Amino acid sequence: MFLQPRRAATEFSGYAVEFSPFHEHWVAVGTAQYFGIIGNGQTVVMELLPDGSLATMRSFDTQDGVYDVAWSETHPNQLVAACANGHLKLFDVTTSDNFPIQSFAEHTNEVSGVNWGLVDRTSFVSASWDHTIKLWHPQHPASMQTLRGHTGPVYNAVWSAVEASHVASCSGDGSVRLWDLKTPGRPVCDIAAHAHEVTALDWNKYNPTQVVSGSVDTSLKVWVRAYVARSLVVNADLGLVASCSWDRSVVMWNYTGGPPPSTPRQVKG
């Protein structure tokens, strides 16, 4: 473990970071000019070198900001970027040019989240400000399914780590919804989760009945359902939830699944 963080600079502001599931020293970073409000974007792939430095391997330019990135779960050199113009771009780090190997252009508004399936590993989902969630296969430019029902921007859609057909989504309409892709017409579960926008969520990968949501109302909530901030992630091994917020704080919560969470450890930059 590093006592001091390893740092590297990107040309634009960082929006998302994702470790490679194949190369333990690779990370992908989604970046956007002018904090994603307007301007260009870049998808940057970095590598932690043996001397401890963090170096840029590849960078791919986009006409609009990149709000999220997700590595392929089947191809070690490919990753998909979610863009502010509603497009998704599939890149391969081994190509000699700066162009995507596939583009997906059905969303009519910003794509705020993209996640690769963790069970069957053959497809990925995208969440958009156009109120929809779409299911994609990397070799087909047309979506396989579109999930409708949210009445506000959908900020993220996350696969269950246990059930191949289950996806959870969070939205600006204050809800968290659970979808079964085998019956895509309507959500299996619709939770009025928060009084304000829900901007982040994650599954407990060891408990398929639990999801955690984070909202601009500054609260995190754990939801339990049969069958089932800006960013958050669950560490089920340690019973912890980590969250980061637009107030520049990073908070580590101790959640054990029984008593209420203990007083969080908080750091502000």
N, C-alpha and C positions, 0 to 999 in steps of 0.2 A: 504494500500500500504506500502511495506517495504521501510524504509529509507536507509537500508543497504542490499545488496544482500545476499541471502542465498546460501551458497557454499557447494559443496560436490565434492570429488575427484573420478575420474574414473581411471582404470588401464591403459587405452590407451587414445590416443588423440581423442577428440570429433569431430564428423563429422556432426551429425544431432541431432535435439531435437524436440520432438512433444508432445504437451499436449493431454491427454486422452479426448475424447468427452463425456465420461461417468463419470469418476472420476476426479473432478476438481483439486485434489491435486496429481495426478499421472502424471509423465512425462516419456517418453521413450527416451533413448539416444543411438545413433549409434556411435560406437567407432572403431578405427583402430590403430594397432601398427605401429610405425615408420611413422606416418602421412599418412597411407594408401598406401605407396609406396610398402611395402612388409610386410609380417607377419600376425599375427592372428587378430581377431576382437572380440568384445563383443556387445551384445544388453543388455542394462542396463535399468531396470525399477526402478524409484525412487519415493518416496512419501514425500510430505511436511507434517511433523508431527505437532500435536497441539502446541508443545513447540517452533515451528519455525525452527527446524532442518530439513535437507534434508537427508533422509536415503535410502539406496539401499534395494529394496524389492526382486528383482530377477535379475540374470544376466545369459545370455545364451552365451556360447562360440561358435565361428565359426572359421573355418580354415583360412579364409581370412577376411580382413577388412570389416566393415559394413559402407556403404556410406550414407544410408538413412533408415528411419523407418517410418511406418504409422500404426496408430491404426485402427482396424476394426470399421466400422460404424454400425455394427449390433451385435457384440459380445463384451461385455465390458472387457473381459479378454484376448483378442487376439490382436496380432500385427504382422506385416510382416517386415522383414529386407531385405535390398538390399545389396548384397555381392560382393566383388571384383572379385570373381571367376565366376561371371555370374549367380549365383544361387539366389533364393529368399527363405527365410525361414519363415514359419508361426509358431509363438510361442504362448503358452498359459501360463499365469502367475500362473495358479492353478495346473499345472502338478507337479509331484514330481521329475522328472528327468530334464536333461539339453537338451533334444532332441526336435527338432521341431515336430509339429503334422502334418506338410505337407511341402514338398520341391518342388520347381519349377526350372527345370534345362534346359531351352531351349536356353537362351542367350549364345552367344559364347564369350562374353567379359564382362568387368565390368558392373554391374548394378548401375547406378549413381543416379537414382531417383525412388521412388515408392509413389503412392498416391491412397487413397481409394475414390471411387465414392461418391459424396456428395448428389446426388439426389435419385437414386434408391438404393444406399448403398450396393449392393450385390456383387460388383466386384471391382478390383483395376487394375491400369495400372503401367507398369514399363518402364523405359527409360534406354537404354544401349549404351555403347561405340561401340557395333556392328552395330550401325546406325539404330536400330529398336526400335519400341514401341510395347509392347505386352499387351493384355487384358487377365485378369485371373479371375477365380472364385475360392474362397478359398477351395472348396471341390474337385477340379479337378486339377491334376498335369499337364495336357496339356493346353496350352493357347487356348483361344477362338478366338482371332484375332491377326494378326501381321500387323503393319503399317510400310510400307517401303517408302522411298523417300529422307530422309536426306542423305547427302553425307559426313557427319562427325559424331563424337560421339554425341549421344543425351543425354543431361545432365539432363533434367527433362521433365515430361509430367504431366500436371495438369488438373483436371476435372473442367468444368464449374460448378458453384454453382446453376445455373438456368436450363440449358439444359442437360438432362441426357445423351445424346449421344455426347456431344461436349468435345473435349480434345485439349488443346494447348500444343505445344512442342517447345523446344529450343535446339540449336545444335551448335557444333563446326564449322559448315559450315556457320555460321553467320546469319542463318535464324530463324524465328519464324513461325510455321505452325499451322493451325487450322484444326482439323479433325472432321468429322461427322462419328461416328461408324456405322450409318445406311448405309453409302456408303463408305466403307473403302479402296477402290482402290487407291484413290489419295486424297491429302488434299483439303479441301474447299478453303483455303486461304494459300498462300505462300508469306511471307514477307521477303524481303532482309533487315533484321532489323539492322545489324551492320556490320562494316568492319572487325571485329574480332569475336572470339568465343562468343556465347551467353550462359552464364553459369547459368542463373536464370530467372524465370518468375513467374507471378501470375496473376490470374483473379481479377478484381473488382467484388466482389460477389453480389453487388447491381446493377451493370450495365453489362449485358451480352455482350455488344459490346466492352468492354475495357479490354486489357491485358497490363501488364507492363513487360518490358524485361530489364535485366542487363547484361553487357558485360565486358570482360577484357579490352575493350577500355576506361573503367572507366565511361561510360555513362549509364543512365537509360532512357528508352523511353516508353511513353504511346501510345498505338496503339488503334485506333477506327476502327471497321469494322462492317458492317451490318451482322447480324446473330451472330453475335458473342458476376561483383561483385561475389560472391559465393552464396549468398542467399538474397532474398528479400521477403517482405510481404506487402500487402495493408491493411490499416485500412480505409475502406470506410466511416465509421461513422464520422471520423475526417478529411477525405480528406488527409491522410498521407501515404507516402511510406517509409518504413524502409529498409535499406540495410546494409550488412556487407561485408567487403572486405578482400582480402589477405594482404592488406597494414595495417591491424590491426585497421582500422577505422570503426566506426558505424555512419551512417548518417541518419538523419530524414528529409525527404523532405515534403514540404507543397504543395500538388497538389489539386487544386480546380476544375479542369476540364475546366476552361476558360483561364485566363491569364497564361503565363509561370510560372513554379514553382519559388517560392521565393528562396533566398539564403539559402542553406541547413544548418542545425545545425549539426556540426560534432564533434565527440569525437574520439581521438586516444589513444590506449593502449600502 
